[in-house]
Amino acid sequence: MAKSISISILLLLLILFMSSLSLVLSVRSIPTDSDSVSTTKQESPTPTPWPEQFHSILSMSYNGSFEIIDLWYDWPKGRNFNIIQKQLGKLLYDLEWNNGTSFFYTLDSSRECRTIHFDVGILRPNWLEGGNYLGQRNVDGFLCNVWEKVDFLTYYEDVATKRPVHWVFYTGRAAHVMTFEVGAVLEDSKWQAPVYCFNKSGEDKHPEFHSHAAAHSNLITAEETAFASSFSDSLPANF
């Protein structure tokens, strides 16, 4: 009888020991706050370089005015073309070359053209490199990684597709990317400025273009200056 009681006590003690051990192990397996942080912490993503050739349609807004820009980017041939339709206004052409020459012109009966010489060429594909990562935000219905470039521009890239979605200049001028066709190329014949752009008497009559570029030279890199001119931020209001 005594032997049977001793065995029962031993079994009871063994059960209690195993239960205590299981409880200790389960408590130790619960992650702490520091564990959660370390496992979820990620390095800042790298902005995706622009493709060397693409076509994009942009909806632009600034101070209540609106434009549609038909953008053709061609890095291998050193050229960038913005066809700008102002709301109920002029159709403008902004043709830029990597040697710093830009032609702003119309193709209507007014035959307007202004030839501007910048110290920089077009944006390089990795112009956003070195930007300050701001995290993720939802914009235009897309979850985006967001970068800021030298307090000049905030750039939103779709997390899923790595395509640009939106960017905003420091002036408040905003672009919404409506289409983005990688590899699309505009035929060479479309890149020729009209003959009246080569009338020397019409060149550089507007020093406000130069002062605009100079005002930025101490604040931003050459690529951002080119970006500013690329989206007609330097066009005077009467053009």
Sequence and secondary structure as in RCSB ss.txt:
>XXXX:A:sequence
MAKSISISILLLLLILFMSSLSLVLSVRSIPTDSDSVSTTKQESPTPTPWPEQFHSILSMSYNGSFEIIDLWYDW
PKGRNFNIIQKQLGKLLYDLEWNNGTSFFYTLDSSRECRTIHFDVGILRPNWLEGGNYLGQRNVDGFLCNVWEKV
DFLTYYEDVATKRPVHWVFYTGRAAHVMTFEVGAVLEDSKWQAPVYCFNKSGEDKHPEFHSHAAAHSNLITAEET
AFASSFSDSLPANF
>XXXX:A:secstr
 HHHHHHHHHHHHHHHHHHHHHHHHHHHTS  HHHHHHHH           SEEEEEEEEEETTEEEEEEEEEET
TTTEEEEEEEETTS EEEEEEETTSEEEEE  STT  EEEEE SS S  TTTTTT EEEEEEEETTEEEEEEEET
TTEEEEEETTT  EEEEEETTS EEEEEEEEET    GGGG   GGGG GGGTT  THHHHHHHHHHTTS HHHH
HHHHHTTTTS TT 
